[in-house]
Amino acid sequence: MKKKRISYKPLFDLLSIRGLRLNSLRDMFSPTILYRLVHNENVNTGTLVRLCERLNCNLNDIVEVVVDYDQ
């Protein structure tokens, strides 16, 4: 059986490519939001839009859908 989940790995890859760290987003986002991003938990779509605006990128640059297959 397939199970889909959100991954923010592309966000962290983009930050790394640009020489940034998650701490550089602390002025815009609460510690709770940053925790959710690190742990691939749900965040509001408004948060994703603000991330895209801050990083001058598109949604697919910071989020991906991952398919997990049950064994």
C-alpha positions as CSV (number, residue, x, y, z in Angstrom):
1,M,0.0,0.0,0.0
2,K,1.2,3.5,-0.8
3,K,1.2,6.3,1.6
4,K,2.1,9.9,0.6
5,R,3.7,12.5,2.8
6,I,5.2,16.0,2.5
7,S,8.9,16.5,2.7
8,Y,10.7,19.8,3.1
9,K,14.0,18.4,2.0
10,P,14.0,20.6,-1.1
11,L,13.8,23.6,1.3
12,F,16.9,22.6,3.2
13,D,18.7,21.8,-0.1
14,L,17.9,25.3,-1.4
15,L,19.0,26.9,1.8
16,S,22.3,25.0,1.6
17,I,22.9,25.9,-2.0
18,R,22.4,29.6,-1.1
19,G,24.7,29.3,1.9
20,L,21.8,29.9,4.3
21,R,20.8,28.1,7.5
22,L,17.4,27.6,9.0
23,N,18.3,30.3,11.6
24,S,18.2,32.9,8.9
25,L,14.4,32.4,8.8
26,R,13.9,33.0,12.6
27,D,13.0,36.7,12.0
28,M,9.9,35.7,10.0
29,F,8.8,32.4,11.5
30,S,8.1,31.1,15.0
31,P,10.1,28.3,16.6
32,T,7.0,26.1,16.2
33,I,6.9,26.6,12.4
34,L,10.6,25.9,12.1
35,Y,10.2,22.8,14.2
36,R,7.4,21.6,11.9
37,L,9.5,22.2,8.8
38,V,12.4,20.3,10.3
39,H,10.1,17.3,11.2
40,N,8.2,17.3,7.9
41,E,4.9,18.2,9.7
42,N,2.0,20.1,8.3
43,V,2.3,23.9,8.0
44,N,-0.2,26.4,6.7
45,T,-0.2,27.3,3.0
46,G,0.3,30.9,3.9
47,T,3.6,29.9,5.6
48,L,4.7,28.2,2.4
49,V,3.8,31.3,0.4
50,R,5.9,33.5,2.8
51,L,8.8,31.1,2.5
52,C,8.6,31.3,-1.3
53,E,8.5,35.1,-1.2
54,R,11.4,35.3,1.3
55,L,13.5,32.9,-0.8
56,N,12.3,34.2,-4.2
57,C,11.4,30.7,-5.4
58,N,8.4,28.5,-6.3
59,L,6.5,26.0,-4.1
60,N,8.1,23.0,-5.9
61,D,11.5,24.4,-4.9
62,I,10.8,23.9,-1.2
63,V,8.3,21.0,-0.9
64,E,7.9,17.5,-2.4
65,V,5.5,14.7,-2.1
66,V,7.2,11.4,-1.1
67,V,5.5,8.0,-1.6
68,D,6.2,5.4,1.0
69,Y,5.4,1.8,0.3
70,D,4.3,-0.4,3.2
71,Q,6.2,-3.7,3.3
